[in-house]
Amino acid sequence: MDRLGFIILSVLWTSRAINKVSSMSVYEIMEAESFSQKENTVYKKIRGYERYGYIGRGLREGHAVTFYITPEGCKFLEKEKKGEQGYEK
């Protein structure tokens, strides 16, 4: 996992975007954090995590696709947090 992926998952989790109804658009995710990347870069990273099952698609907001962190994504994020802190399972 790289820093951008960690931040995206963290934003979804802290914003409580944990189901289809409470999901966030790419724009909303970018507003929550100061991203130096372009919107397309963030979208591509989200799509990658969606393929792994860590992020799911939420309800559409107008024309915008929205995303939320899945239970698998929460477990993955927690594991990464513990790994960064030097803890072992």
PyMOL Python script that loads the backbone (N, CA, C, O; Angstrom):
from pymol import cmd

cmd.read_pdbstr("""\
ATOM      1  N   MET A   1       0.853  -1.177   0.000  1.00  0.00           N
ATOM      2  CA  MET A   1       0.000   0.000   0.000  1.00  0.00           C
ATOM      3  C   MET A   1       0.889   1.226   0.000  1.00  0.00           C
ATOM      4  O   MET A   1       1.901   1.275   0.699  1.00  0.00           O
ATOM      5  N   ASP A   2       0.506   2.208  -0.783  1.00  0.00           N
ATOM      6  CA  ASP A   2       1.238   3.467  -0.776  1.00  0.00           C
ATOM      7  C   ASP A   2       0.459   4.507   0.041  1.00  0.00           C
ATOM      8  O   ASP A   2      -0.649   4.253   0.513  1.00  0.00           O
ATOM      9  N   ARG A   3       1.068   5.666   0.186  1.00  0.00           N
ATOM     10  CA  ARG A   3       0.480   6.707   1.023  1.00  0.00           C
ATOM     11  C   ARG A   3      -0.891   7.160   0.504  1.00  0.00           C
ATOM     12  O   ARG A   3      -1.813   7.364   1.295  1.00  0.00           O
ATOM     13  N   LEU A   4      -1.030   7.317  -0.807  1.00  0.00           N
ATOM     14  CA  LEU A   4      -2.301   7.755  -1.377  1.00  0.00           C
ATOM     15  C   LEU A   4      -3.420   6.762  -1.071  1.00  0.00           C
ATOM     16  O   LEU A   4      -4.521   7.161  -0.691  1.00  0.00           O
ATOM     17  N   GLY A   5      -3.142   5.485  -1.234  1.00  0.00           N
ATOM     18  CA  GLY A   5      -4.135   4.457  -0.929  1.00  0.00           C
ATOM     19  C   GLY A   5      -4.530   4.472   0.534  1.00  0.00           C
ATOM     20  O   GLY A   5      -5.708   4.345   0.868  1.00  0.00           O
ATOM     21  N   PHE A   6      -3.543   4.626   1.405  1.00  0.00           N
ATOM     22  CA  PHE A   6      -3.812   4.688   2.842  1.00  0.00           C
ATOM     23  C   PHE A   6      -4.712   5.875   3.172  1.00  0.00           C
ATOM     24  O   PHE A   6      -5.653   5.751   3.956  1.00  0.00           O
ATOM     25  N   ILE A   7      -4.417   7.021   2.571  1.00  0.00           N
ATOM     26  CA  ILE A   7      -5.213   8.225   2.847  1.00  0.00           C
ATOM     27  C   ILE A   7      -6.642   8.054   2.347  1.00  0.00           C
ATOM     28  O   ILE A   7      -7.589   8.433   3.036  1.00  0.00           O
ATOM     29  N   ILE A   8      -6.804   7.489   1.157  1.00  0.00           N
ATOM     30  CA  ILE A   8      -8.151   7.297   0.606  1.00  0.00           C
ATOM     31  C   ILE A   8      -8.978   6.398   1.512  1.00  0.00           C
ATOM     32  O   ILE A   8     -10.112   6.732   1.854  1.00  0.00           O
ATOM     33  N   LEU A   9      -8.416   5.258   1.903  1.00  0.00           N
ATOM     34  CA  LEU A   9      -9.146   4.353   2.792  1.00  0.00           C
ATOM     35  C   LEU A   9      -9.443   5.019   4.130  1.00  0.00           C
ATOM     36  O   LEU A   9     -10.527   4.845   4.687  1.00  0.00           O
ATOM     37  N   SER A  10      -8.484   5.781   4.645  1.00  0.00           N
ATOM     38  CA  SER A  10      -8.677   6.477   5.922  1.00  0.00           C
ATOM     39  C   SER A  10      -9.783   7.523   5.836  1.00  0.00           C
ATOM     40  O   SER A  10     -10.587   7.658   6.759  1.00  0.00           O
ATOM     41  N   VAL A  11      -9.825   8.264   4.728  1.00  0.00           N
ATOM     42  CA  VAL A  11     -10.866   9.279   4.544  1.00  0.00           C
ATOM     43  C   VAL A  11     -12.239   8.615   4.514  1.00  0.00           C
ATOM     44  O   VAL A  11     -13.172   9.088   5.163  1.00  0.00           O
ATOM     45  N   LEU A  12     -12.366   7.537   3.775  1.00  0.00           N
ATOM     46  CA  LEU A  12     -13.650   6.835   3.715  1.00  0.00           C
ATOM     47  C   LEU A  12     -14.063   6.341   5.098  1.00  0.00           C
ATOM     48  O   LEU A  12     -15.227   6.454   5.481  1.00  0.00           O
ATOM     49  N   TRP A  13     -13.108   5.794   5.840  1.00  0.00           N
ATOM     50  CA  TRP A  13     -13.423   5.249   7.171  1.00  0.00           C
ATOM     51  C   TRP A  13     -13.781   6.367   8.150  1.00  0.00           C
ATOM     52  O   TRP A  13     -14.789   6.275   8.850  1.00  0.00           O
ATOM     53  N   THR A  14     -12.965   7.421   8.205  1.00  0.00           N
ATOM     54  CA  THR A  14     -13.236   8.493   9.175  1.00  0.00           C
ATOM     55  C   THR A  14     -14.493   9.284   8.811  1.00  0.00           C
ATOM     56  O   THR A  14     -15.140   9.857   9.688  1.00  0.00           O
ATOM     57  N   SER A  15     -14.840   9.316   7.535  1.00  0.00           N
ATOM     58  CA  SER A  15     -16.058  10.000   7.101  1.00  0.00           C
ATOM     59  C   SER A  15     -17.282   9.108   7.221  1.00  0.00           C
ATOM     60  O   SER A  15     -18.392   9.511   6.875  1.00  0.00           O
ATOM     61  N   ARG A  16     -17.075   7.909   7.706  1.00  0.00           N
ATOM     62  CA  ARG A  16     -18.135   6.916   7.902  1.00  0.00           C
ATOM     63  C   ARG A  16     -18.821   6.539   6.584  1.00  0.00           C
ATOM     64  O   ARG A  16     -20.021   6.267   6.553  1.00  0.00           O
ATOM     65  N   ALA A  17     -18.053   6.528   5.513  1.00  0.00           N
ATOM     66  CA  ALA A  17     -18.548   6.067   4.216  1.00  0.00           C
ATOM     67  C   ALA A  17     -18.368   4.549   4.206  1.00  0.00           C
ATOM     68  O   ALA A  17     -17.427   4.022   3.612  1.00  0.00           O
ATOM     69  N   ILE A  18     -19.296   3.857   4.880  1.00  0.00           N
ATOM     70  CA  ILE A  18     -19.149   2.417   5.104  1.00  0.00           C
ATOM     71  C   ILE A  18     -20.251   1.594   4.444  1.00  0.00           C
ATOM     72  O   ILE A  18     -20.322   0.379   4.626  1.00  0.00           O
ATOM     73  N   ASN A  19     -21.108   2.264   3.678  1.00  0.00           N
ATOM     74  CA  ASN A  19     -22.139   1.531   2.941  1.00  0.00           C
ATOM     75  C   ASN A  19     -22.560   2.349   1.717  1.00  0.00           C
ATOM     76  O   ASN A  19     -22.093   3.470   1.517  1.00  0.00           O
ATOM     77  N   LYS A  20     -23.446   1.774   0.904  1.00  0.00           N
ATOM     78  CA  LYS A  20     -23.835   2.418  -0.349  1.00  0.00           C
ATOM     79  C   LYS A  20     -24.496   3.780  -0.146  1.00  0.00           C
ATOM     80  O   LYS A  20     -24.360   4.671  -0.985  1.00  0.00           O
ATOM     81  N   VAL A  21     -25.200   3.938   0.951  1.00  0.00           N
ATOM     82  CA  VAL A  21     -25.927   5.188   1.208  1.00  0.00           C
ATOM     83  C   VAL A  21     -24.992   6.296   1.674  1.00  0.00           C
ATOM     84  O   VAL A  21     -25.170   7.454   1.294  1.00  0.00           O
ATOM     85  N   SER A  22     -24.015   5.964   2.478  1.00  0.00           N
ATOM     86  CA  SER A  22     -23.119   6.982   3.042  1.00  0.00           C
ATOM     87  C   SER A  22     -21.837   7.148   2.227  1.00  0.00           C
ATOM     88  O   SER A  22     -20.857   7.695   2.731  1.00  0.00           O
ATOM     89  N   SER A  23     -21.831   6.696   1.007  1.00  0.00           N
ATOM     90  CA  SER A  23     -20.640   6.726   0.162  1.00  0.00           C
ATOM     91  C   SER A  23     -20.262   8.153  -0.250  1.00  0.00           C
ATOM     92  O   SER A  23     -21.045   9.088  -0.087  1.00  0.00           O
ATOM     93  N   MET A  24     -19.049   8.300  -0.785  1.00  0.00           N
ATOM     94  CA  MET A  24     -18.505   9.609  -1.153  1.00  0.00           C
ATOM     95  C   MET A  24     -18.029   9.600  -2.606  1.00  0.00           C
ATOM     96  O   MET A  24     -17.557   8.580  -3.108  1.00  0.00           O
ATOM     97  N   SER A  25     -18.158  10.730  -3.263  1.00  0.00           N
ATOM     98  CA  SER A  25     -17.627  10.875  -4.617  1.00  0.00           C
ATOM     99  C   SER A  25     -16.123  11.136  -4.548  1.00  0.00           C
ATOM    100  O   SER A  25     -15.589  11.450  -3.484  1.00  0.00           O
ATOM    101  N   VAL A  26     -15.457  11.006  -5.669  1.00  0.00           N
ATOM    102  CA  VAL A  26     -14.019  11.295  -5.725  1.00  0.00           C
ATOM    103  C   VAL A  26     -13.770  12.733  -5.288  1.00  0.00           C
ATOM    104  O   VAL A  26     -12.831  13.011  -4.542  1.00  0.00           O
ATOM    105  N   TYR A  27     -14.611  13.638  -5.753  1.00  0.00           N
ATOM    106  CA  TYR A  27     -14.474  15.049  -5.381  1.00  0.00           C
ATOM    107  C   TYR A  27     -14.580  15.238  -3.869  1.00  0.00           C
ATOM    108  O   TYR A  27     -13.788  15.974  -3.279  1.00  0.00           O
ATOM    109  N   GLU A  28     -15.550  14.580  -3.242  1.00  0.00           N
ATOM    110  CA  GLU A  28     -15.715  14.692  -1.782  1.00  0.00           C
ATOM    111  C   GLU A  28     -14.515  14.110  -1.043  1.00  0.00           C
ATOM    112  O   GLU A  28     -14.082  14.652  -0.026  1.00  0.00           O
ATOM    113  N   ILE A  29     -13.986  13.013  -1.555  1.00  0.00           N
ATOM    114  CA  ILE A  29     -12.796  12.411  -0.939  1.00  0.00           C
ATOM    115  C   ILE A  29     -11.626  13.374  -1.037  1.00  0.00           C
ATOM    116  O   ILE A  29     -10.880  13.555  -0.075  1.00  0.00           O
ATOM    117  N   MET A  30     -11.468  13.989  -2.196  1.00  0.00           N
ATOM    118  CA  MET A  30     -10.367  14.932  -2.387  1.00  0.00           C
ATOM    119  C   MET A  30     -10.531  16.181  -1.531  1.00  0.00           C
ATOM    120  O   MET A  30      -9.540  16.753  -1.078  1.00  0.00           O
ATOM    121  N   GLU A  31     -11.767  16.610  -1.304  1.00  0.00           N
ATOM    122  CA  GLU A  31     -12.018  17.776  -0.452  1.00  0.00           C
ATOM    123  C   GLU A  31     -11.662  17.496   1.001  1.00  0.00           C
ATOM    124  O   GLU A  31     -11.246  18.401   1.724  1.00  0.00           O
ATOM    125  N   ALA A  32     -11.824  16.251   1.431  1.00  0.00           N
ATOM    126  CA  ALA A  32     -11.562  15.883   2.825  1.00  0.00           C
ATOM    127  C   ALA A  32     -10.073  15.935   3.164  1.00  0.00           C
ATOM    128  O   ALA A  32      -9.708  16.135   4.323  1.00  0.00           O
ATOM    129  N   GLU A  33      -9.228  15.760   2.177  1.00  0.00           N
ATOM    130  CA  GLU A  33      -7.774  15.795   2.360  1.00  0.00           C
ATOM    131  C   GLU A  33      -7.172  16.681   1.288  1.00  0.00           C
ATOM    132  O   GLU A  33      -7.761  16.873   0.224  1.00  0.00           O
ATOM    133  N   SER A  34      -6.016  17.211   1.568  1.00  0.00           N
ATOM    134  CA  SER A  34      -5.313  18.004   0.549  1.00  0.00           C
ATOM    135  C   SER A  34      -4.508  17.055  -0.325  1.00  0.00           C
ATOM    136  O   SER A  34      -3.428  16.609   0.063  1.00  0.00           O
ATOM    137  N   PHE A  35      -5.029  16.748  -1.494  1.00  0.00           N
ATOM    138  CA  PHE A  35      -4.342  15.863  -2.422  1.00  0.00           C
ATOM    139  C   PHE A  35      -3.559  16.694  -3.422  1.00  0.00           C
ATOM    140  O   PHE A  35      -4.074  17.665  -3.976  1.00  0.00           O
ATOM    141  N   SER A  36      -2.317  16.310  -3.647  1.00  0.00           N
ATOM    142  CA  SER A  36      -1.532  16.985  -4.675  1.00  0.00           C
ATOM    143  C   SER A  36      -1.720  16.307  -6.028  1.00  0.00           C
ATOM    144  O   SER A  36      -1.277  16.827  -7.052  1.00  0.00           O
ATOM    145  N   GLN A  37      -2.376  15.147  -6.034  1.00  0.00           N
ATOM    146  CA  GLN A  37      -2.635  14.415  -7.273  1.00  0.00           C
ATOM    147  C   GLN A  37      -3.880  14.966  -7.969  1.00  0.00           C
ATOM    148  O   GLN A  37      -4.705  15.661  -7.375  1.00  0.00           O
ATOM    149  N   LYS A  38      -3.975  14.624  -9.253  1.00  0.00           N
ATOM    150  CA  LYS A  38      -5.151  15.009 -10.024  1.00  0.00           C
ATOM    151  C   LYS A  38      -6.302  14.058  -9.709  1.00  0.00           C
ATOM    152  O   LYS A  38      -6.096  12.952  -9.209  1.00  0.00           O
ATOM    153  N   GLU A  39      -7.507  14.509 -10.011  1.00  0.00           N
ATOM    154  CA  GLU A  39      -8.706  13.717  -9.745  1.00  0.00           C
ATOM    155  C   GLU A  39      -8.633  12.344 -10.428  1.00  0.00           C
ATOM    156  O   GLU A  39      -9.050  11.338  -9.855  1.00  0.00           O
ATOM    157  N   ASN A  40      -8.108  12.312 -11.638  1.00  0.00           N
ATOM    158  CA  ASN A  40      -7.997  11.062 -12.380  1.00  0.00           C
ATOM    159  C   ASN A  40      -7.070  10.065 -11.677  1.00  0.00           C
ATOM    160  O   ASN A  40      -7.334   8.863 -11.688  1.00  0.00           O
ATOM    161  N   THR A  41      -5.996  10.552 -11.071  1.00  0.00           N
ATOM    162  CA  THR A  41      -5.068   9.691 -10.341  1.00  0.00           C
ATOM    163  C   THR A  41      -5.755   9.074  -9.126  1.00  0.00           C
ATOM    164  O   THR A  41      -5.594   7.885  -8.851  1.00  0.00           O
ATOM    165  N   VAL A  42      -6.513   9.876  -8.410  1.00  0.00           N
ATOM    166  CA  VAL A  42      -7.246   9.385  -7.235  1.00  0.00           C
ATOM    167  C   VAL A  42      -8.286   8.357  -7.671  1.00  0.00           C
ATOM    168  O   VAL A  42      -8.453   7.323  -7.024  1.00  0.00           O
ATOM    169  N   TYR A  43      -8.981   8.644  -8.765  1.00  0.00           N
ATOM    170  CA  TYR A  43      -9.991   7.720  -9.278  1.00  0.00           C
ATOM    171  C   TYR A  43      -9.360   6.376  -9.644  1.00  0.00           C
ATOM    172  O   TYR A  43      -9.914   5.326  -9.319  1.00  0.00           O
ATOM    173  N   LYS A  44      -8.220   6.397 -10.309  1.00  0.00           N
ATOM    174  CA  LYS A  44      -7.540   5.154 -10.694  1.00  0.00           C
ATOM    175  C   LYS A  44      -7.124   4.345  -9.465  1.00  0.00           C
ATOM    176  O   LYS A  44      -7.215   3.117  -9.470  1.00  0.00           O
ATOM    177  N   LYS A  45      -6.675   5.020  -8.428  1.00  0.00           N
ATOM    178  CA  LYS A  45      -6.288   4.331  -7.190  1.00  0.00           C
ATOM    179  C   LYS A  45      -7.524   3.694  -6.546  1.00  0.00           C
ATOM    180  O   LYS A  45      -7.463   2.557  -6.077  1.00  0.00           O
ATOM    181  N   ILE A  46      -8.633   4.418  -6.523  1.00  0.00           N
ATOM    182  CA  ILE A  46      -9.883   3.892  -5.974  1.00  0.00           C
ATOM    183  C   ILE A  46     -10.314   2.654  -6.748  1.00  0.00           C
ATOM    184  O   ILE A  46     -10.699   1.649  -6.151  1.00  0.00           O
ATOM    185  N   ARG A  47     -10.252   2.724  -8.065  1.00  0.00           N
ATOM    186  CA  ARG A  47     -10.639   1.575  -8.913  1.00  0.00           C
ATOM    187  C   ARG A  47      -9.766   0.367  -8.626  1.00  0.00           C
ATOM    188  O   ARG A  47     -10.257  -0.762  -8.650  1.00  0.00           O
ATOM    189  N   GLY A  48      -8.498   0.573  -8.358  1.00  0.00           N
ATOM    190  CA  GLY A  48      -7.614  -0.529  -8.009  1.00  0.00           C
ATOM    191  C   GLY A  48      -8.050  -1.203  -6.719  1.00  0.00           C
ATOM    192  O   GLY A  48      -8.088  -2.431  -6.640  1.00  0.00           O
ATOM    193  N   TYR A  49      -8.377  -0.410  -5.713  1.00  0.00           N
ATOM    194  CA  TYR A  49      -8.833  -0.967  -4.442  1.00  0.00           C
ATOM    195  C   TYR A  49     -10.226  -1.584  -4.567  1.00  0.00           C
ATOM    196  O   TYR A  49     -10.580  -2.493  -3.816  1.00  0.00           O
ATOM    197  N   GLU A  50     -11.000  -1.089  -5.508  1.00  0.00           N
ATOM    198  CA  GLU A  50     -12.307  -1.683  -5.772  1.00  0.00           C
ATOM    199  C   GLU A  50     -12.125  -3.105  -6.321  1.00  0.00           C
ATOM    200  O   GLU A  50     -12.880  -4.009  -5.963  1.00  0.00           O
ATOM    201  N   ARG A  51     -11.138  -3.298  -7.177  1.00  0.00           N
ATOM    202  CA  ARG A  51     -10.862  -4.635  -7.728  1.00  0.00           C
ATOM    203  C   ARG A  51     -10.433  -5.617  -6.637  1.00  0.00           C
ATOM    204  O   ARG A  51     -10.731  -6.808  -6.720  1.00  0.00           O
ATOM    205  N   TYR A  52      -9.732  -5.117  -5.616  1.00  0.00           N
ATOM    206  CA  TYR A  52      -9.311  -5.966  -4.496  1.00  0.00           C
ATOM    207  C   TYR A  52     -10.435  -6.223  -3.502  1.00  0.00           C
ATOM    208  O   TYR A  52     -10.310  -7.081  -2.629  1.00  0.00           O
ATOM    209  N   GLY A  53     -11.533  -5.480  -3.631  1.00  0.00           N
ATOM    210  CA  GLY A  53     -12.656  -5.649  -2.721  1.00  0.00           C
ATOM    211  C   GLY A  53     -12.587  -4.779  -1.479  1.00  0.00           C
ATOM    212  O   GLY A  53     -13.376  -4.965  -0.553  1.00  0.00           O
ATOM    213  N   TYR A  54     -11.642  -3.818  -1.441  1.00  0.00           N
ATOM    214  CA  TYR A  54     -11.496  -2.941  -0.278  1.00  0.00           C
ATOM    215  C   TYR A  54     -12.416  -1.726  -0.359  1.00  0.00           C
ATOM    216  O   TYR A  54     -12.720  -1.101   0.657  1.00  0.00           O
ATOM    217  N   ILE A  55     -12.853  -1.398  -1.558  1.00  0.00           N
ATOM    218  CA  ILE A  55     -13.757  -0.276  -1.787  1.00  0.00           C
ATOM    219  C   ILE A  55     -14.913  -0.774  -2.641  1.00  0.00           C
ATOM    220  O   ILE A  55     -14.716  -1.543  -3.582  1.00  0.00           O
ATOM    221  N   GLY A  56     -16.127  -0.327  -2.304  1.00  0.00           N
ATOM    222  CA  GLY A  56     -17.307  -0.698  -3.071  1.00  0.00           C
ATOM    223  C   GLY A  56     -17.949   0.533  -3.690  1.00  0.00           C
ATOM    224  O   GLY A  56     -17.673   1.662  -3.282  1.00  0.00           O
ATOM    225  N   ARG A  57     -18.804   0.308  -4.671  1.00  0.00           N
ATOM    226  CA  ARG A  57     -19.533   1.402  -5.322  1.00  0.00           C
ATOM    227  C   ARG A  57     -20.810   1.695  -4.561  1.00  0.00           C
ATOM    228  O   ARG A  57     -21.563   0.792  -4.196  1.00  0.00           O
ATOM    229  N   GLY A  58     -21.034   2.969  -4.331  1.00  0.00           N
ATOM    230  CA  GLY A  58     -22.239   3.393  -3.643  1.00  0.00           C
ATOM    231  C   GLY A  58     -23.299   3.860  -4.611  1.00  0.00           C
ATOM    232  O   GLY A  58     -23.203   3.636  -5.817  1.00  0.00           O
ATOM    233  N   LEU A  59     -24.308   4.509  -4.072  1.00  0.00           N
ATOM    234  CA  LEU A  59     -25.376   5.072  -4.891  1.00  0.00           C
ATOM    235  C   LEU A  59     -24.840   6.271  -5.669  1.00  0.00           C
ATOM    236  O   LEU A  59     -23.998   7.020  -5.175  1.00  0.00           O
ATOM    237  N   ARG A  60     -25.334   6.439  -6.877  1.00  0.00           N
ATOM    238  CA  ARG A  60     -24.902   7.578  -7.699  1.00  0.00           C
ATOM    239  C   ARG A  60     -25.421   8.879  -7.094  1.00  0.00           C
ATOM    240  O   ARG A  60     -26.511   8.938  -6.524  1.00  0.00           O
ATOM    241  N   GLU A  61     -24.612   9.901  -7.237  1.00  0.00           N
ATOM    242  CA  GLU A  61     -24.995  11.241  -6.789  1.00  0.00           C
ATOM    243  C   GLU A  61     -25.015  12.121  -8.029  1.00  0.00           C
ATOM    244  O   GLU A  61     -24.001  12.710  -8.403  1.00  0.00           O
ATOM    245  N   GLY A  62     -26.177  12.202  -8.661  1.00  0.00           N
ATOM    246  CA  GLY A  62     -26.262  12.866  -9.960  1.00  0.00           C
ATOM    247  C   GLY A  62     -25.528  12.006 -10.976  1.00  0.00           C
ATOM    248  O   GLY A  62     -25.877  10.844 -11.181  1.00  0.00           O
ATOM    249  N   HIS A  63     -24.523  12.573 -11.603  1.00  0.00           N
ATOM    250  CA  HIS A  63     -23.716  11.815 -12.557  1.00  0.00           C
ATOM    251  C   HIS A  63     -22.493  11.192 -11.892  1.00  0.00           C
ATOM    252  O   HIS A  63     -21.810  10.368 -12.500  1.00  0.00           O
ATOM    253  N   ALA A  64     -22.214  11.576 -10.658  1.00  0.00           N
ATOM    254  CA  ALA A  64     -21.004  11.115  -9.974  1.00  0.00           C
ATOM    255  C   ALA A  64     -21.174   9.714  -9.392  1.00  0.00           C
ATOM    256  O   ALA A  64     -22.201   9.385  -8.798  1.00  0.00           O
ATOM    257  N   VAL A  65     -20.149   8.910  -9.578  1.00  0.00           N
ATOM    258  CA  VAL A  65     -20.082   7.600  -8.941  1.00  0.00           C
ATOM    259  C   VAL A  65     -19.559   7.828  -7.527  1.00  0.00           C
ATOM    260  O   VAL A  65     -18.680   8.664  -7.317  1.00  0.00           O
ATOM    261  N   THR A  66     -20.093   7.090  -6.561  1.00  0.00           N
ATOM    262  CA  THR A  66     -19.626   7.230  -5.183  1.00  0.00           C
ATOM    263  C   THR A  66     -19.035   5.911  -4.702  1.00  0.00           C
ATOM    264  O   THR A  66     -19.295   4.852  -5.272  1.00  0.00           O
ATOM    265  N   PHE A  67     -18.234   5.996  -3.642  1.00  0.00           N
ATOM    266  CA  PHE A  67     -17.503   4.842  -3.141  1.00  0.00           C
ATOM    267  C   PHE A  67     -17.562   4.791  -1.624  1.00  0.00           C
ATOM    268  O   PHE A  67     -17.744   5.810  -0.959  1.00  0.00           O
ATOM    269  N   TYR A  68     -17.403   3.580  -1.087  1.00  0.00           N
ATOM    270  CA  TYR A  68     -17.354   3.384   0.359  1.00  0.00           C
ATOM    271  C   TYR A  68     -16.328   2.301   0.678  1.00  0.00           C
ATOM    272  O   TYR A  68     -15.973   1.495  -0.183  1.00  0.00           O
ATOM    273  N   ILE A  69     -15.862   2.291   1.906  1.00  0.00           N
ATOM    274  CA  ILE A  69     -14.909   1.273   2.337  1.00  0.00           C
ATOM    275  C   ILE A  69     -15.696   0.035   2.768  1.00  0.00           C
ATOM    276  O   ILE A  69     -16.671   0.136   3.512  1.00  0.00           O
ATOM    277  N   THR A  70     -15.267  -1.119   2.298  1.00  0.00           N
ATOM    278  CA  THR A  70     -15.940  -2.381   2.614  1.00  0.00           C
ATOM    279  C   THR A  70     -15.404  -2.937   3.934  1.00  0.00           C
ATOM    280  O   THR A  70     -14.391  -2.449   4.436  1.00  0.00           O
ATOM    281  N   PRO A  71     -16.065  -3.947   4.506  1.00  0.00           N
ATOM    282  CA  PRO A  71     -15.521  -4.581   5.712  1.00  0.00           C
ATOM    283  C   PRO A  71     -14.105  -5.133   5.479  1.00  0.00           C
ATOM    284  O   PRO A  71     -13.258  -5.073   6.370  1.00  0.00           O
ATOM    285  N   GLU A  72     -13.858  -5.667   4.281  1.00  0.00           N
ATOM    286  CA  GLU A  72     -12.506  -6.155   3.958  1.00  0.00           C
ATOM    287  C   GLU A  72     -11.516  -4.996   3.938  1.00  0.00           C
ATOM    288  O   GLU A  72     -10.374  -5.136   4.373  1.00  0.00           O
ATOM    289  N   GLY A  73     -11.967  -3.846   3.425  1.00  0.00           N
ATOM    290  CA  GLY A  73     -11.120  -2.655   3.405  1.00  0.00           C
ATOM    291  C   GLY A  73     -10.812  -2.153   4.804  1.00  0.00           C
ATOM    292  O   GLY A  73      -9.700  -1.697   5.071  1.00  0.00           O
ATOM    293  N   CYS A  74     -11.798  -2.235   5.705  1.00  0.00           N
ATOM    294  CA  CYS A  74     -11.576  -1.835   7.107  1.00  0.00           C
ATOM    295  C   CYS A  74     -10.540  -2.729   7.763  1.00  0.00           C
ATOM    296  O   CYS A  74      -9.663  -2.249   8.481  1.00  0.00           O
ATOM    297  N   LYS A  75     -10.640  -4.032   7.516  1.00  0.00           N
ATOM    298  CA  LYS A  75      -9.669  -4.981   8.076  1.00  0.00           C
ATOM    299  C   LYS A  75      -8.280  -4.702   7.517  1.00  0.00           C
ATOM    300  O   LYS A  75      -7.297  -4.699   8.259  1.00  0.00           O
ATOM    301  N   PHE A  76      -8.199  -4.468   6.208  1.00  0.00           N
ATOM    302  CA  PHE A  76      -6.930  -4.181   5.563  1.00  0.00           C
ATOM    303  C   PHE A  76      -6.313  -2.903   6.119  1.00  0.00           C
ATOM    304  O   PHE A  76      -5.114  -2.860   6.393  1.00  0.00           O
ATOM    305  N   LEU A  77      -7.129  -1.859   6.286  1.00  0.00           N
ATOM    306  CA  LEU A  77      -6.649  -0.590   6.827  1.00  0.00           C
ATOM    307  C   LEU A  77      -6.139  -0.770   8.247  1.00  0.00           C
ATOM    308  O   LEU A  77      -5.079  -0.252   8.597  1.00  0.00           O
ATOM    309  N   GLU A  78      -6.883  -1.499   9.063  1.00  0.00           N
ATOM    310  CA  GLU A  78      -6.459  -1.739  10.445  1.00  0.00           C
ATOM    311  C   GLU A  78      -5.144  -2.506  10.491  1.00  0.00           C
ATOM    312  O   GLU A  78      -4.267  -2.192  11.295  1.00  0.00           O
ATOM    313  N   LYS A  79      -5.008  -3.495   9.643  1.00  0.00           N
ATOM    314  CA  LYS A  79      -3.770  -4.274   9.564  1.00  0.00           C
ATOM    315  C   LYS A  79      -2.596  -3.376   9.169  1.00  0.00           C
ATOM    316  O   LYS A  79      -1.508  -3.496   9.733  1.00  0.00           O
ATOM    317  N   GLU A  80      -2.806  -2.494   8.221  1.00  0.00           N
ATOM    318  CA  GLU A  80      -1.751  -1.576   7.787  1.00  0.00           C
ATOM    319  C   GLU A  80      -1.377  -0.604   8.912  1.00  0.00           C
ATOM    320  O   GLU A  80      -0.201  -0.298   9.105  1.00  0.00           O
ATOM    321  N   LYS A  81      -2.373  -0.125   9.645  1.00  0.00           N
ATOM    322  CA  LYS A  81      -2.100   0.782  10.762  1.00  0.00           C
ATOM    323  C   LYS A  81      -1.227   0.095  11.806  1.00  0.00           C
ATOM    324  O   LYS A  81      -0.262   0.680  12.299  1.00  0.00           O
ATOM    325  N   LYS A  82      -1.564  -1.131  12.134  1.00  0.00           N
ATOM    326  CA  LYS A  82      -0.775  -1.876  13.122  1.00  0.00           C
ATOM    327  C   LYS A  82       0.619  -2.159  12.604  1.00  0.00           C
ATOM    328  O   LYS A  82       1.583  -2.100  13.367  1.00  0.00           O
ATOM    329  N   GLY A  83       0.744  -2.461  11.336  1.00  0.00           N
ATOM    330  CA  GLY A  83       2.046  -2.708  10.728  1.00  0.00           C
ATOM    331  C   GLY A  83       2.935  -1.484  10.768  1.00  0.00           C
ATOM    332  O   GLY A  83       4.142  -1.594  10.980  1.00  0.00           O
ATOM    333  N   GLU A  84       2.344  -0.313  10.564  1.00  0.00           N
ATOM    334  CA  GLU A  84       3.107   0.932  10.596  1.00  0.00           C
ATOM    335  C   GLU A  84       3.575   1.270  12.001  1.00  0.00           C
ATOM    336  O   GLU A  84       4.575   1.963  12.187  1.00  0.00           O
ATOM    337  N   GLN A  85       2.839   0.770  12.989  1.00  0.00           N
ATOM    338  CA  GLN A  85       3.200   1.049  14.362  1.00  0.00           C
ATOM    339  C   GLN A  85       4.155   0.016  14.935  1.00  0.00           C
ATOM    340  O   GLN A  85       4.541   0.100  16.100  1.00  0.00           O
ATOM    341  N   GLY A  86       4.539  -0.969  14.110  1.00  0.00           N
ATOM    342  CA  GLY A  86       5.499  -1.968  14.555  1.00  0.00           C
ATOM    343  C   GLY A  86       4.897  -3.138  15.298  1.00  0.00           C
ATOM    344  O   GLY A  86       5.647  -3.939  15.856  1.00  0.00           O
ATOM    345  N   TYR A  87       3.616  -3.279  15.337  1.00  0.00           N
ATOM    346  CA  TYR A  87       2.979  -4.415  15.998  1.00  0.00           C
ATOM    347  C   TYR A  87       2.919  -5.612  15.065  1.00  0.00           C
ATOM    348  O   TYR A  87       2.832  -5.454  13.847  1.00  0.00           O
ATOM    349  N   GLU A  88       2.965  -6.788  15.626  1.00  0.00           N
ATOM    350  CA  GLU A  88       2.817  -7.991  14.836  1.00  0.00           C
ATOM    351  C   GLU A  88       1.560  -8.698  15.263  1.00  0.00           C
ATOM    352  O   GLU A  88       1.115  -8.578  16.405  1.00  0.00           O
ATOM    353  N   LYS A  89       0.984  -9.445  14.325  1.00  0.00           N
ATOM    354  CA  LYS A  89      -0.223 -10.219  14.625  1.00  0.00           C
ATOM    355  C   LYS A  89       0.084 -11.385  15.511  1.00  0.00           C
ATOM    356  O   LYS A  89      -0.817 -12.146  15.864  1.00  0.00           O
TER     357      LYS A  89
END
""", "prot")
cmd.dss("prot")
cmd.show_as("cartoon", "prot")
cmd.util.cbc("prot")
cmd.orient("prot")
